[in-house]
Amino acid sequence: MDRPTHAGALVCRRAQPGPEVLLVRARLDPTRWVLPKGHVEPGEAEEETALREVREEAGVDCRIVGRLGAYWFPKPAGPVLVAMFLAEYRALVAQSEPREVGWVDFEQARAALSFDDARLILDRARELMGA
């Protein structure tokens, strides 16, 4: 599998005293905090998927700033490859999925994220931003 099956974004917004990261509750296990991501639809670019998933899951409009990398995780139907992007918050929009949303600083995000791969993406974003 060369092409990502899923895409998502680590969305940041300016806040005081420093930037905040967007987290959403996992759909299948709402005790877990995750980064917004979802299936790449046929004919859809990975960046389009990331932006769409952030809108649907969090009710946030954002713009892609750069690519953070990709990671794999196993699922019963087969492995999943997720492309992740760094995105900048622009505005709130209608949320189409009933998920709890949280804005936290980088340290809080690191502690709250449930998966090591997401923490690595967070660390890359923090390094790129110099935060």
Backbone as ProteinMPNN parsed JSONL, in Angstrom:
{"seq_chain_A": "MDRPTHAGALVCRRAQPGPEVLLVRARLDPTRWVLPKGHVEPGEAEEETALREVREEAGVDCRIVGRLGAYWFPKPAGPVLVAMFLAEYRALVAQSEPREVGWVDFEQARAALSFDDARLILDRARELMGA", "coords_chain_A": {"N_chain_A": [[0.859, -1.181, 0.0], [0.845, 2.001, -1.086], [-0.363, 4.48, -1.222], [-1.928, 6.709, 1.032], [-4.673, 5.61, 3.015], [-6.168, 7.011, 4.723], [-6.471, 10.356, 6.039], [-5.502, 13.202, 7.963], [-5.368, 15.991, 10.289], [-3.266, 17.988, 12.339], [-4.329, 20.535, 14.057], [-3.601, 23.862, 14.817], [-4.002, 26.756, 16.887], [-3.631, 30.239, 17.597], [-3.004, 31.351, 20.869], [-2.989, 32.555, 24.254], [-0.886, 31.536, 26.855], [0.518, 30.447, 24.701], [0.532, 28.484, 21.602], [-2.392, 26.459, 20.837], [-3.663, 23.119, 20.51], [-5.896, 21.187, 18.55], [-8.038, 18.665, 19.648], [-10.071, 15.708, 19.367], [-12.712, 13.598, 20.574], [-12.461, 10.079, 20.261], [-14.387, 8.234, 17.921], [-15.191, 5.497, 18.141], [-14.318, 4.86, 20.684], [-15.003, 6.843, 23.065], [-13.547, 7.533, 25.328], [-11.043, 8.117, 24.622], [-8.733, 10.585, 23.406], [-8.041, 11.986, 20.253], [-6.413, 12.927, 17.127], [-8.095, 14.665, 14.519], [-9.159, 12.685, 11.787], [-9.711, 10.668, 8.817], [-11.245, 8.506, 6.305], [-9.847, 8.575, 3.023], [-11.619, 9.673, 0.341], [-12.7, 8.368, -2.873], [-11.02, 9.898, -5.577], [-10.348, 12.12, -4.106], [-7.979, 14.395, -2.837], [-5.348, 13.946, -0.438], [-4.963, 16.175, 1.249], [-7.426, 17.46, 0.98], [-9.078, 15.581, 2.183], [-8.113, 15.709, 4.839], [-8.839, 18.365, 5.557], [-11.639, 18.203, 5.251], [-12.307, 16.221, 7.139], [-11.574, 17.478, 9.548], [-13.43, 19.568, 9.561], [-15.86, 18.07, 9.663], [-15.583, 16.449, 12.009], [-14.817, 18.21, 14.055], [-15.888, 20.722, 13.61], [-14.4, 22.838, 12.599], [-12.833, 25.161, 10.521], [-9.928, 25.208, 8.613], [-6.56, 25.808, 7.379], [-4.153, 24.137, 5.396], [-0.797, 23.918, 6.357], [1.522, 22.465, 6.116], [3.051, 19.216, 5.495], [3.155, 16.629, 7.881], [3.925, 14.014, 7.986], [3.478, 10.424, 7.945], [1.763, 7.536, 9.238], [1.348, 4.073, 10.174], [-1.299, 1.83, 11.14], [-2.678, -1.181, 12.483], [-5.698, -2.837, 11.421], [-8.597, -4.932, 11.593], [-9.593, -5.289, 8.962], [-7.398, -4.817, 7.461], [-4.16, -3.16, 7.067], [-3.837, 0.336, 7.879], [-2.904, 3.352, 6.416], [-2.034, 6.514, 7.354], [-1.955, 9.814, 6.354], [-0.67, 12.786, 7.652], [-1.213, 16.23, 8.349], [-0.048, 19.545, 9.095], [-2.039, 22.127, 10.253], [-3.627, 25.361, 10.231], [-5.831, 27.041, 12.333], [-8.841, 28.64, 11.276], [-11.643, 29.335, 11.467], [-14.767, 28.703, 13.241], [-17.136, 26.281, 12.177], [-20.119, 24.57, 11.032], [-20.544, 21.535, 12.738], [-20.628, 18.201, 11.805], [-20.495, 15.728, 12.979], [-21.209, 14.281, 16.102], [-19.054, 14.99, 18.271], [-16.959, 15.401, 21.116], [-14.917, 18.226, 21.554], [-11.67, 19.573, 22.077], [-9.409, 22.167, 23.002], [-6.075, 22.418, 23.643], [-2.862, 23.012, 25.228], [0.478, 22.17, 23.995], [1.764, 20.408, 25.824], [-0.373, 19.42, 27.365], [-1.777, 18.192, 25.294], [0.009, 16.182, 24.561], [-0.069, 14.562, 26.824], [-2.76, 13.845, 26.802], [-3.313, 12.546, 24.363], [-3.973, 9.366, 22.991], [-2.417, 7.559, 21.55], [0.871, 6.488, 20.562], [1.808, 7.094, 17.955], [0.361, 9.391, 17.292], [1.412, 11.12, 19.18], [4.026, 11.357, 18.215], [3.528, 12.722, 15.813], [2.549, 15.084, 16.921], [4.894, 15.973, 18.22], [6.524, 16.468, 15.966], [5.109, 18.577, 14.791], [5.305, 20.509, 16.774], [8.042, 20.944, 16.81], [8.432, 21.956, 14.177], [7.004, 24.327, 14.418], [8.425, 25.604, 16.311], [7.584, 25.744, 18.903]], "CA_chain_A": [[0.0, 0.0, 0.0], [1.675, 3.197, -1.207], [-1.182, 5.676, -1.051], [-2.665, 6.702, 2.294], [-6.099, 5.287, 3.023], [-6.762, 7.992, 5.623], [-5.707, 11.596, 6.202], [-5.97, 14.027, 9.063], [-4.586, 17.196, 10.542], [-3.011, 18.541, 13.652], [-4.731, 21.927, 13.886], [-3.144, 24.753, 15.881], [-4.504, 28.131, 16.884], [-2.9, 31.147, 18.484], [-3.638, 31.584, 22.167], [-2.041, 33.002, 25.275], [0.445, 32.067, 26.571], [1.143, 29.823, 23.538], [-0.417, 27.842, 20.694], [-3.224, 25.354, 21.293], [-3.858, 22.021, 19.562], [-7.249, 20.663, 18.512], [-8.241, 17.228, 19.857], [-11.464, 15.256, 19.354], [-12.932, 12.276, 21.172], [-12.532, 8.995, 19.285], [-15.773, 7.819, 17.649], [-15.466, 4.153, 18.659], [-14.003, 4.813, 22.118], [-14.986, 8.244, 23.474], [-12.646, 7.814, 26.447], [-9.744, 8.471, 24.031], [-8.559, 11.807, 22.624], [-7.293, 11.718, 19.025], [-6.364, 13.986, 16.122], [-9.113, 14.396, 13.503], [-8.705, 11.985, 10.578], [-10.727, 9.794, 8.267], [-11.017, 7.849, 5.018], [-9.691, 9.327, 1.781], [-12.675, 9.292, -0.597], [-12.222, 8.253, -4.253], [-10.836, 11.158, -6.286], [-10.074, 13.197, -3.154], [-6.583, 14.543, -2.43], [-5.152, 13.75, 1.007], [-5.179, 17.457, 1.927], [-8.876, 17.681, 0.992], [-9.612, 14.692, 3.217], [-7.76, 16.257, 6.147], [-9.683, 19.539, 5.809], [-13.026, 17.737, 5.398], [-12.447, 15.506, 8.414], [-11.536, 18.464, 10.637], [-14.747, 20.237, 9.554], [-16.908, 17.151, 10.094], [-15.398, 15.943, 13.37], [-14.583, 19.242, 15.061], [-16.549, 21.987, 13.316], [-13.34, 23.828, 12.473], [-12.267, 25.436, 9.204], [-8.504, 25.456, 8.768], [-5.792, 25.739, 6.139], [-2.964, 23.289, 5.497], [0.473, 24.641, 6.401], [2.562, 21.55, 5.643], [2.865, 17.783, 5.758], [3.876, 16.186, 9.076], [4.367, 12.639, 7.824], [2.441, 9.397, 7.879], [1.977, 6.395, 10.117], [0.531, 2.875, 9.942], [-1.823, 1.083, 12.276], [-3.407, -2.367, 12.019], [-7.138, -2.988, 11.625], [-8.99, -6.264, 11.137], [-9.785, -5.313, 7.511], [-6.104, -4.598, 6.819], [-3.431, -2.015, 7.602], [-4.283, 1.679, 7.533], [-1.836, 4.34, 6.297], [-2.609, 7.829, 7.605], [-1.148, 11.003, 6.059], [-1.034, 13.847, 8.596], [-0.819, 17.573, 7.949], [-0.126, 20.643, 10.044], [-3.033, 23.081, 9.764], [-3.851, 26.556, 11.033], [-7.242, 27.364, 12.592], [-9.388, 29.851, 10.645], [-12.964, 29.716, 11.993], [-15.701, 27.638, 13.586], [-18.17, 25.99, 11.18], [-21.051, 23.542, 11.513], [-19.954, 20.217, 13.021], [-21.614, 17.202, 11.385], [-20.383, 14.532, 13.815], [-21.325, 14.678, 17.506], [-17.84, 14.658, 19.009], [-16.431, 16.403, 22.032], [-13.743, 18.893, 21.003], [-10.882, 20.27, 23.079], [-8.219, 22.926, 22.613], [-5.126, 22.296, 24.75], [-1.486, 23.33, 24.836], [1.224, 21.001, 23.523], [2.011, 19.457, 26.92], [-1.655, 18.772, 27.661], [-2.085, 17.317, 24.163], [0.891, 15.009, 24.651], [-0.583, 13.711, 27.899], [-4.127, 13.393, 26.505], [-3.387, 11.676, 23.183], [-4.0, 7.961, 23.379], [-1.549, 6.691, 20.752], [2.242, 6.966, 20.369], [1.952, 7.688, 16.627], [-0.178, 10.749, 17.367], [2.379, 11.915, 19.941], [5.137, 11.65, 17.304], [3.033, 13.781, 14.922], [2.524, 16.283, 17.763], [6.276, 16.407, 18.409], [6.978, 17.05, 14.691], [4.446, 19.873, 14.631], [5.893, 21.425, 17.775], [9.385, 21.279, 16.322], [8.273, 22.829, 13.005], [6.492, 25.624, 14.85], [9.328, 26.198, 17.291], [6.781, 26.015, 20.108]], "C_chain_A": [[0.899, 1.238, 0.0], [0.911, 4.472, -0.875], [-1.931, 5.6, 0.28], [-4.15, 6.396, 2.096], [-6.877, 6.304, 3.844], [-5.883, 9.248, 5.634], [-6.331, 12.399, 7.332], [-5.06, 15.213, 9.265], [-4.421, 17.446, 12.027], [-3.242, 20.038, 13.473], [-4.258, 22.725, 15.09], [-3.826, 26.102, 15.747], [-3.681, 28.949, 17.87], [-3.712, 31.357, 19.751], [-2.572, 32.115, 23.109], [-2.024, 31.994, 26.406], [1.13, 31.448, 25.353], [0.104, 29.104, 22.705], [-1.186, 26.7, 21.354], [-3.455, 24.383, 20.144], [-5.286, 21.518, 19.692], [-7.248, 19.15, 18.701], [-9.74, 16.932, 19.776], [-11.538, 13.9, 20.05], [-13.055, 11.242, 20.057], [-13.979, 8.534, 19.139], [-16.088, 6.481, 18.305], [-15.182, 4.002, 20.15], [-13.882, 6.24, 22.635], [-14.191, 8.538, 24.744], [-11.284, 8.273, 25.928], [-9.814, 9.8, 23.284], [-7.669, 11.475, 21.438], [-7.215, 12.995, 18.184], [-7.421, 13.667, 15.069], [-8.51, 13.742, 12.255], [-9.839, 11.109, 10.078], [-10.332, 9.271, 6.905], [-10.83, 8.853, 3.885], [-10.741, 8.796, 0.803], [-12.09, 9.181, -2.01], [-12.156, 9.622, -4.939], [-10.484, 12.336, -5.397], [-8.58, 13.223, -2.838], [-6.494, 14.394, -0.909], [-5.419, 15.032, 1.786], [-6.669, 17.768, 2.03], [-9.53, 16.823, 2.07], [-9.351, 15.269, 4.595], [-8.66, 17.44, 6.497], [-11.137, 19.145, 6.049], [-13.236, 17.074, 6.759], [-12.41, 16.456, 9.603], [-12.877, 19.194, 10.719], [-15.815, 19.323, 10.136], [-16.784, 16.79, 11.573], [-15.331, 17.034, 14.424], [-15.33, 20.543, 14.815], [-15.558, 23.128, 13.2], [-12.914, 23.928, 11.012], [-10.8, 25.792, 9.422], [-7.837, 25.454, 7.403], [-4.539, 24.918, 6.39], [-1.718, 24.163, 5.431], [1.594, 23.764, 5.851], [2.228, 20.115, 5.996], [3.732, 17.39, 6.957], [4.416, 14.763, 8.944], [3.185, 11.696, 7.758], [2.772, 8.298, 8.882], [0.992, 5.288, 9.765], [-0.113, 2.44, 11.239], [-2.654, -0.073, 11.749], [-4.901, -2.255, 12.307], [-7.506, -4.368, 11.116], [-9.137, -6.366, 9.607], [-8.479, -5.112, 6.744], [-5.446, -3.343, 7.358], [-3.964, -0.69, 7.058], [-3.049, 2.582, 7.49], [-2.468, 5.72, 6.371], [-1.597, 8.919, 7.266], [-1.614, 12.116, 6.99], [-0.423, 15.18, 8.163], [-0.885, 18.529, 9.129], [-1.08, 21.666, 9.449], [-3.201, 24.211, 10.76], [-5.352, 26.834, 11.126], [-7.639, 28.64, 11.861], [-10.701, 30.273, 11.28], [-13.731, 28.478, 12.429], [-16.734, 27.519, 12.471], [-19.098, 24.927, 11.77], [-20.333, 22.201, 11.639], [-20.988, 19.162, 12.665], [-21.521, 15.89, 12.163], [-20.426, 14.969, 15.276], [-20.123, 14.226, 18.328], [-17.493, 15.786, 19.97], [-15.112, 16.919, 21.453], [-13.003, 19.578, 22.141], [-9.715, 21.001, 22.459], [-7.292, 22.934, 23.825], [-3.736, 22.695, 24.277], [-0.739, 22.039, 24.487], [1.459, 19.967, 24.624], [0.734, 18.708, 27.284], [-2.043, 17.799, 26.549], [-1.259, 16.045, 24.243], [0.383, 14.034, 25.705], [-1.945, 13.105, 27.541], [-4.206, 12.415, 25.339], [-3.186, 10.222, 23.582], [-2.972, 7.082, 22.672], [-0.18, 7.323, 20.522], [2.435, 7.629, 19.011], [1.448, 9.128, 16.62], [0.771, 11.649, 18.148], [3.591, 12.272, 19.083], [4.751, 12.758, 16.326], [3.008, 15.11, 15.681], [3.931, 16.836, 17.938], [6.839, 17.038, 17.14], [6.394, 18.434, 14.491], [5.072, 20.904, 15.567], [7.275, 21.885, 17.32], [9.31, 22.236, 15.126], [7.853, 24.244, 13.406], [7.445, 26.35, 15.803], [8.613, 26.53, 18.594], [7.283, 25.227, 21.304]], "O_chain_A": [[1.623, 1.49, 0.963], [1.467, 5.42, -0.32], [-2.5, 4.562, 0.62], [-4.783, 6.859, 1.147], [-8.089, 6.447, 3.688], [-4.705, 9.199, 5.282], [-7.524, 12.29, 7.615], [-4.105, 15.42, 8.516], [-5.299, 17.162, 12.842], [-2.454, 20.724, 12.822], [-4.475, 22.33, 16.236], [-4.18, 26.535, 14.651], [-3.12, 28.428, 18.833], [-4.932, 31.516, 19.713], [-1.386, 32.117, 22.78], [-3.096, 31.622, 26.885], [2.226, 31.879, 24.995], [-1.077, 29.104, 23.05], [-0.706, 26.062, 22.291], [-3.447, 24.762, 18.973], [-5.826, 21.428, 20.795], [-6.539, 18.434, 17.994], [-10.57, 17.79, 20.075], [-10.558, 13.158, 20.107], [-13.681, 11.502, 19.03], [-14.71, 8.453, 20.127], [-17.126, 6.335, 18.951], [-15.737, 3.12, 20.805], [-12.785, 6.799, 22.65], [-14.162, 9.684, 25.194], [-10.459, 8.762, 26.7], [-10.805, 10.108, 22.622], [-6.667, 10.774, 21.581], [-7.858, 14.0, 18.487], [-7.624, 12.495, 14.753], [-7.486, 14.189, 11.738], [-10.799, 10.836, 10.798], [-9.241, 9.546, 6.407], [-11.551, 9.846, 3.791], [-10.749, 7.609, 0.477], [-11.089, 9.83, -2.313], [-13.108, 10.401, -4.89], [-10.335, 13.452, -5.894], [-7.983, 12.174, -2.596], [-7.451, 14.682, -0.191], [-6.027, 14.995, 2.856], [-7.127, 18.281, 3.051], [-10.425, 17.28, 2.782], [-10.253, 15.318, 5.431], [-9.186, 17.512, 7.608], [-11.792, 19.684, 6.941], [-14.224, 17.34, 7.442], [-13.144, 16.256, 10.571], [-13.402, 19.414, 11.81], [-16.59, 19.738, 10.998], [-17.772, 16.822, 12.306], [-15.741, 16.818, 15.564], [-15.404, 21.387, 15.707], [-15.827, 24.246, 13.64], [-12.667, 22.919, 10.352], [-10.47, 26.579, 10.309], [-8.467, 25.137, 6.394], [-3.938, 24.992, 7.462], [-1.596, 25.032, 4.568], [2.511, 24.26, 5.196], [1.257, 19.835, 6.699], [4.899, 17.772, 7.038], [5.279, 14.358, 9.722], [2.045, 12.11, 7.546], [3.916, 8.154, 9.314], [-0.047, 5.525, 9.15], [0.445, 2.648, 12.316], [-3.269, 0.036, 10.688], [-5.314, -1.659, 13.301], [-6.79, -4.923, 10.282], [-8.839, -7.409, 9.026], [-8.454, -5.224, 5.518], [-6.094, -2.544, 8.033], [-4.468, -0.612, 5.938], [-2.243, 2.577, 8.42], [-3.329, 6.062, 5.56], [-0.503, 8.945, 7.829], [-2.814, 12.366, 7.109], [0.709, 15.247, 7.685], [-1.681, 18.343, 10.048], [-0.953, 22.034, 8.281], [-2.958, 24.057, 11.957], [-6.052, 26.856, 10.113], [-6.877, 29.606, 11.826], [-10.872, 31.447, 11.606], [-13.401, 27.355, 12.045], [-17.156, 28.52, 11.892], [-18.875, 24.448, 12.882], [-19.601, 21.794, 10.738], [-22.113, 19.212, 13.164], [-22.387, 15.028, 12.016], [-19.751, 15.928, 15.652], [-20.175, 13.196, 19.001], [-17.704, 16.963, 19.677], [-14.302, 16.151, 20.934], [-13.626, 20.103, 23.064], [-9.102, 20.52, 21.506], [-7.67, 23.396, 24.901], [-3.46, 22.714, 23.077], [-1.271, 20.944, 24.667], [1.358, 18.766, 24.37], [0.761, 17.494, 27.488], [-2.57, 16.719, 26.815], [-1.776, 14.951, 24.016], [0.405, 12.82, 25.499], [-2.245, 11.978, 27.936], [-5.075, 11.544, 25.324], [-2.333, 9.9, 24.408], [-2.681, 5.979, 23.136], [-0.071, 8.531, 20.313], [3.152, 8.625, 18.913], [2.062, 9.993, 15.994], [0.919, 12.825, 17.813], [4.13, 13.372, 19.206], [5.561, 13.64, 16.04], [3.402, 16.143, 15.14], [4.14, 18.043, 17.818], [7.556, 18.035, 17.217], [7.093, 19.356, 14.071], [5.331, 22.04, 15.17], [7.626, 23.059, 17.431], [10.048, 23.219, 15.075], [8.291, 25.228, 12.809], [7.295, 27.543, 16.067], [8.983, 27.469, 19.298], [6.722, 25.337, 22.395]]}, "name": "protein", "num_of_chains": 1, "seq": "MDRPTHAGALVCRRAQPGPEVLLVRARLDPTRWVLPKGHVEPGEAEEETALREVREEAGVDCRIVGRLGAYWFPKPAGPVLVAMFLAEYRALVAQSEPREVGWVDFEQARAALSFDDARLILDRARELMGA"}
